[in-house]
Amino acid sequence: TAFLHGELNEKIYMKQPEGFVDSKNPNHVCLLKKALYGLKQSPRQWNKKFDSYMLSLDFKRSSYDPCLYFKENTTVPIFLLIYVDDM
């Protein structure tokens, strides 16, 4: 469900989903308010939201691996490695 939390920075329209077509207005389209699975922008938008959240918690992003966050100003260093399978 990670990709469903990304915010969209642009207006994106889609056809009405099968099974949910308005019979009175079958040619209307839907304006997306959030990212969806299968949308090419979804992985990037989720990553931007997650990155912002981690930085707000005083984690730093590794310059060697963008999937690695760390926090060293604690009694024990904290390392967090993330992986999202978007296949």
N, C-alpha and C positions, 0 to 999 in steps of 0.2 A: 504493500500500500504506500510505499515511499513516494512514488511518482505523483500520487494524488494530492500531495501537499505543496507542490510547487506553484508559485504565483506566475501568471503569464504577464509579459511586458508588452504584448502586442494584441491586437484584436484578431481572434481566430474564429472562423465560422466552420460549421460542419453540417453535413446532411442530417436529417432526423434519423435516429437509430432505428433499425428494423424492429418491428414490434411496438414502436412508440410513435409512429407517424400519425400526425393529426389529420384525420380524414377530411376535415373541412379546409385545411391548408396544407396539402401534401408537398407543395413546393417551398414551404418556409424552411429556413435554416436555423440552426442553434448557434448562439454566441457563447463561446466557452468562457467561464469565469475562473476555472482552475485547470491545471494540467490533467491529462488523461493518459492511460496506458496506450502505447502505440504512437503517440504524438512525438515527433522528432525533438521537440523542445523540452519534453518532460524530464529526461535525465539531467540536463544542464540546469534547469530551473530548480529541481530538487537539490542538486549539489550546491547551488548558490544559497539556498535557504539553510541547508545544513551547515555550510561553512560560516555563515553569518552567526548562527546559533553557537557554534563552537568558539568562535572568536569572542562572543559576548561572555563566555565562561572563562576567558583568559587563556584558552588553549592557543597554541601557535601551529600553523600548518608547515609541514616539512617542505623545504625547497627541493629536496631530492625525490620525494614521493608525495604527490598531492592527496593520497589516501591516508597519510599518516599525520596525526595530530599529537602534540605533546604539551605537557605542563611540568615545568621543573621547579617552580617556586613552592613546592609542597614538601612535606617531610620525606615522602617517597616519590620519585619521578613517575608521572603517569604517561603512558603511551597508548594511543587508541588508533587502531588500524581498521578502516572501513572497506567493505566490498559490497557492491550492489550488482547483482546479475540482471542485466536488462535484456536478456535474450528472450 
